[in-house]
Amino acid sequence: MKREKETKIVILGSYNSGKTTTLENLCEKKTKIEYNGTTIALDYGNTRVDGEKIHLFASPGQERFRFMREILSKGLDGAIVVVDNSKGVSALDIEIMETLSGGKVPYVVFANKQDLNPEQLKLDGFDPLIIPTIAQDGQGVTEGLKTLLGMVKEGR
């Protein structure tokens, strides 16, 4: 029996950048582990894109959950880094991009909350594909995922 290809995408970023909302807008089925509205372990969902099953995991953004980001990132095929465009790039966002770049992991940056700040995101020293999004309204997220999946397939 032939097993279908499945892809693992991890959604990373700082606290309150829109990771859970991004996942919710991308997935048909989802599970959240949260306390008082804050992700404390992970969010999980899956969807199908062009017949391929895509597993999406969103990590918590607080520093104390670094270990969960590391666990979730094992065996990933690609990543979405969600940046709160109204606040700009955080030290954690930079650390995440350095790790992904060093590991040669395909990733895109969602410059989220474009409704609060539509200015272009500035990423000194990095040259990822930046996708403007408003995750709350689902704007840009599906297109961004499809773009990332194309990058993942090119790297296979």
N, C-alpha and C positions, 0 to 999 in steps of 0.2 A: 504494500500500500504506500503510495507516494504521499509524503507529508507536505502540506502547503507551507510556503515561506511566510514567516511572521517577523515583524520588525518591532524593535523596542526603541521607543523615543522617550527621553527624560526631559521634563520641563524644569528648568532651574532658574534661580534669580533671588533677589533680595525679598525680605518680608514685605508683604502688601503690594507687590508689583503687579499681580494679576495672574499668577500661575494657575490657581484653582479655577478661576473664571475662564481662562484660556482652555483648560482641559474640559470644562463643562460644555463649552461651545464646540469642541471637536468630537466628542464621544457620544455614542448612542447609549452605552451602558457605563455607569460610573459608580465608584465607591469612594467615600471620603472618611478619613479618620481625623476627627477634629475635636477641639474643646473650645467652647465659647466662640465658635466661628473661625478659629485659627487652626490650620493644619498642624498636627503634632507628630505625625509619622509619615503619611503619604496620602496622595489621592491617586486613584487608578481608574482608568477607563479604556475602552477599546472601540475601534471603529474599523470599517473596511474602506480602502481606497483602491480603486481599480481591481477589485477582487482579492486584494491582499489584506490580511488581518494586521492591524497596527495596534500595539499595546502602548499606552501612554501612562507615564508615571510623573506626578508633580511632587517635588520635594518641598519640605518646609524651608522657609527662608531665614529663620533665626540661627544665630551662630551655634547655640547649644545643640542644634540638630545636625551638625556637620556630619556626624557618623551616618545619619540616614541618607544624606546626599551621596556619600561614598558607597553605601550599600546599593542604593538604587542605580548608581552609575556603572556598576559592574555589568559587562556584556551589552552595553547600549550600542545601538547602531547609529544614532544621531541624537542631537539635543537642540532644544529651543531655550534660549536665554531670554527671559522676560525682564525688561528694564522699564521701570516707571519713568516715562519721559518727562513727567512734571517735576521729578526730583533729580534726574540725571543718573549717570553711572555711579554705582557705589563701589567701595573697595571689594565687597563680596562678588559683584558682577565681574570686576577685573580679574579676581582670583579664579573664578569659574572659567572665563574665556582663556586665561593662561593655561589652565589644566586641560581644557578641550583642545586647544591649539597644540600643546605639547604632546598630547596623545593622538594627534591627527584624527580627531573625531569630527565628522561633518556637523556643523551647527549654523543656525541662523539666530539673529537677534530680533525679537519683537520689541520695537519702540512703542510700548503700550501707553495708554491714556492720552492719545493724540487729541482727544477732545479738551483736555486740560492744558496741553502744550504741544502745538503742532510743529514746533521748530525741529530741525534736523538734529538727530542725536549725534554727539561728538564722541568718537572713540579713538583717542590718540594711541598709536602703536598697534592697533588692530584694524583688520580690513574685512570683517564679516559682512555678509549680506544683511542689511538692515531693512526690516519690514515694518512699516507703520501700522499699528493696530489700535483698535478700541475693543478690547476683549469683552467688555460689558455688553456691547451690541453685536459681538461676533464679527466685527469688521476686520478683514485682513487675515484672520487666523486660519481659515481653511486654505486659502491661497498660500499662506506661509508654510503650512504643513506639507502641502503638495510640492512646493519648491524644495523643502528639506528632503523629502522622499526621493526626488529626482537626484539630489546631490548624493544621497546614500547609495542609490542604485549605480551611479557613475563610479563610486568608490569600491563597489563589490568586485 
